[in-house]
Amino acid sequence: MYKKQIMKKNHLFWALALCTCVCLSSCNETKTPTGGLLEEPKDEMELLSPDAQKDLLVDVGEELLNTFNPEDQRAAVELADELYYKYKRYDWDQIYEDFEEEFEDIYSREFESFFSLPRRLAGAITDKQSASLENMEILLSLSKFGYVIEFDDKTESVKMTETDDASITVKFSDADGTKCEAKVWGEGKEIEGSYTYEDGHWEYPEVWDEYWGEWVTDWENGEYISDGKRTIRVKVPTTIKMHLKHGNEALISFTFNWDSNLEDYANTSMNLQVINLKFAEETKVSTTAASAVCSFSYGDKPLVAAAANLPKYELISWEGGKDITEEEGENWLEEYDDKYTSLLGKVGAGEAKVDILGKIQIKGGVTDGAALVDAYYNWEDKYYDYNWEDYNRTYTYTWVSEYWDSWYDEYGNWQEGYKTEHYEQEGSYNAWWERPYYTLNAKQEQCNFLNKYAYLSVYYNNTTTEQAKVLMDTYEENDTYDPVSWMRGDDSYTNLPDPIHYTCYNIEPVMYFPQEETSIAIATYFNSSKFLGLIDLVEDLANSYIALDKHNLIFDDDFEVEIDY
């Protein structure tokens, strides 16, 4: 019930300033977000058996899950929960009226709903505003004006005041009267970009409908009418910060940094913190390389870290300047897509690593991206060259029609009763399992190039010993297909064909263990009783966090996590 109410009201400012802050947060300043993980491997260790590795995986999983204590985050969750319950009944009319007055004369038709919110919240100004709106240019900037949004508990109303501070501040109090503040602001220099597009609308003629005797809209013969060009310019500061304070305590904080010249490179970093949950991320992209690293910590304890790196690839740079028209943008995207999917001329190796508690390391990547894509296309051309209709199969069945009728018999007597008639019918299905794509040879070749150019390995305790690696392997699929399953059990259909038992081949990931020189399908390996307790821990932890949502702000009353296994 509460979920429906908040969606219906759509309180724009509170949703932006409060809910966003509840979801996002930061550490202090940006730093390499590895949390001490992702160190260079050292030493070797003995090879472990598949069962011994199960025990290790379960132990690490339990340690990871037992690190979390929902009570640590109770203050943030309950604050958001009780604030929604408190403020959903307040009078938001002043906010809505302010919006309506601000944009009634500037933006007509669809422009009002689209531009009003970001323009108001960002302190946007209109550089060039023509009366006809034929060539409209809009500048959105986070550094022009600021706003303070205050909740008055005495009048149960919300008011907004414009300030000279380049920020959006929401002031409110919790159920006990403790002062709270949610604030969003920008710092550093601004980076500007723009986008120009042709706008318009369709007009449809009215035609006389002889059948209905009225004028109707001719939807098939409409004409597109141009409304002129629209240019959106955006100025964004290189640093955006948020925080949520309860009294003097910062429950939530968030910092986002970015730097780009829009043509050669784009670098971003983010730090986010809710109470003692910390997330950090850093991404660097240039025309020749890309990398990303992130980490998740609980207090001062690093939990998970991940990194990915594309040391060499080709990124087509934009050479048309900062003002991009719709046509230019579409042409560039088409060129980029064609080059990426067809050539991949300079895409080299790609690598990624995940570290869990410093005890489990998963490393994977692609040795040659261009060769992998080329091998896939060659394989696809070889085994997809068939006529789909060649695998259509037909069958026959009988449809029995029973109906009430009346007639004269051979003696001229009037008769009434049920009549039964039998009709021979024909149906068809496609025997997809017979296609070349599902033959053993096709699947073996698919596994060969996947295993040649892609890899994924498991290590423990940050050592150099490869304990297991994931490979793709073939397996035989035996199943039954019933083309007339929907007819069975219906007495109207008789002489139905038997279900079809078929055999084909497919591929699946398997784990290869050097210690025993054996391979086990991943689905089989993890479907083990040893992991059942770990699954139960996941369910219990998730449901403990859900239980904090007393007023069903996020979840329904009966919502709970249950994992099938």
C-alpha positions, 0 to 999 in steps of 0.5 A, a space after each residue: 500500500 505504501 509503495 503504491 502511494 509513493 509512486 503515485 505522489 512522485 514527490 520529486 525533490 524528496 525522492 531526489 535529495 533523500 532517496 538518492 542519498 540513501 542509495 549512494 555514499 562515499 569515503 573521503 577523497 578518491 584513492 585507489 579502491 583496492 582496499 589492500 586486495 589485488 596485490 601481486 601473487 607470491 609463493 606457491 601452495 599445494 594443489 587441493 582436491 575438488 572436495 578440499 576446495 569446496 571446504 575452502 570456498 564454504 569457509 571463505 563464504 561464511 566469513 564473508 557473510 558473517 562480516 555483515 551485521 544489519 544492526 550496523 546499518 539500522 540507523 540509516 534504513 530506519 531513518 529513510 523508512 520513518 521519514 517516508 512514513 512521516 512526510 508522505 502526508 505533507 502538503 506538496 502543493 507549493 512545490 508543484 505550483 512553483 514548478 508550474 509557474 516557472 515553466 508554464 510560459 517557457 516550455 509548451 507541449 512536451 518540453 514542460 515535462 521533460 525540461 522543467 525538473 532538470 532545469 529547476 534542480 540544476 539552476 538552469 538558464 536559457 541562453 537563447 529563447 525565441 518566441 517561436 521556439 524554432 531554434 531553442 538553446 538551453 543551458 543546464 548548469 549546476 553552478 548558477 543557483 541553489 535551493 533549500 527545501 524545508 519541511 515544516 512539521 508545524 504546518 505539515 508543508 514543504 517550501 523551497 527557497 532560492 539561494 546563492 549557494 550552488 547546492 540543493 539542501 533538504 532540511 528536515 527532522 526525524 520522528 524524535 525531532 533531531 535535525 537532519 540534512 541532505 545536501 548535493 553540491 558541485 565543486 571544481 571546474 565545469 566541463 561543457 558538452 552539447 547535443 543538437 537535434 531536429 524536433 517535430 511532430 506528426 499531423 494527420 488529416 481527417 477523412 470522412 468514413 462512409 461506414 460510420 458516417 463521421 470524420 475520423 483520423 487518417 493514421 496512415 497518411 500523416 505528415 511530419 512537421 519540423 518544429 526547429 532545432 533544439 540544442 542542449 548544453 550541459 555544464 557539469 562540475 568535475 566533482 559532485 558530492 552528497 551527504 545525509 546527516 542525522 544531527 552531527 553524524 554523517 550517515 551517508 556520503 558520496 563523492 563523484 569525480 570526473 575529468 574528460 576532454 570529450 574527445 580523447 579520454 574520460 576518467 571517473 572515480 567514485 567513493 560511497 559510504 553508508 554507515 560502515 559500508 564502503 564502495 570505491 570505483 575508478 575508471 580510465 578510458 582513452 582512445 587506446 586503453 581502458 581500465 577499471 578497479 573497484 572495491 567493497 569494504 566493511 568498516 576497515 575490513 576489505 571484502 571484495 576487490 575487482 579490476 579489469 584492463 584492456 591494454 590495447 584497443 581501438 576507440 574511434 575518436 569523435 572529430 566533429 567538435 563539442 557540438 554534435 548534431 543528431 545526424 552526425 551522432 548517428 553516423 558516428 555510432 554506425 561507423 563505430 558499431 561496424 568497426 567494432 563488430 566487424 574489424 576489431 583490428 586493434 583489440 588485443 588482450 583483456 584481463 580481469 581479476 576478482 579478490 575475495 578477502 585476500 583468500 580467493 582470487 579469480 582471474 580471467 580474460 581474453 588473449 586476443 579479442 579480435 581473433 576470438 570474434 573472428 573465430 566466432 563469425 567463421 564458426 557461425 557462417 559454417 553452421 548457420 548456413 541452412 534453410 530453416 524450413 528443411 527441418 519442418 516436420 509434419 504430423 496428423 491427428 483427428 479432431 472430433 466435433 460433437 454438436 447438438 443438431 436436429 434432422 429428419 430420419 429416413 422415415 421422415 420422423 423429426 429427430 434431435 440429438 448429438 452428432 459426432 464428426 471426425 476430421 483429419 488435421 495436419 500440424 507441423 513443428 521445427 526439429 531444431 535439434 537436427 540443425 547443424 548448430 547442434 551436432 557434436 562437431 559444431 559444439 566441439 569446434 565452438 569449445 575449441 576456439 572459446 578455450 583457446 582465446 578465453 580463460 578463467 582460473 581460480 587461485 587461493 591465498 594470493 599464490 601463483 598456483 592454479 587450483 582450478 580453471 573453467 573450460 567449455 565442454 560438450 555434453 549430450 542432451 537427451 530430452 523429449 519434445 511434445 508438439 501437441 502437448 496442449 491437446 493432450 487430455 482433451 477428448 476433442 483430439 484423438 490419434 495424436 502423435 507420440 512425443 519425440 525423443 531427441 538427442 543433440 549436443 550443447 556446451 557447458 562450463 566445467 571446472 578442471 582440477 589439476 590435482 586429480 586431472 578431472 573435470 566436473 560441470 559447474 552446475 554439478 560441482 556447486 549443487 552439493 550439500 556442502 553449499 546448502 548451509 552457505 545458501 541458508 546464510 545468504 537467505 538469512 542475511 538478506 531477510 534480516 536487512 529486509 526486516 529493517 524496512 518496517 513500513 514497506 518502503 522498498 519491500 512488500 509485507 510478505 516479501 522474503 528471499 528464498 533460493 531454490 536449490 
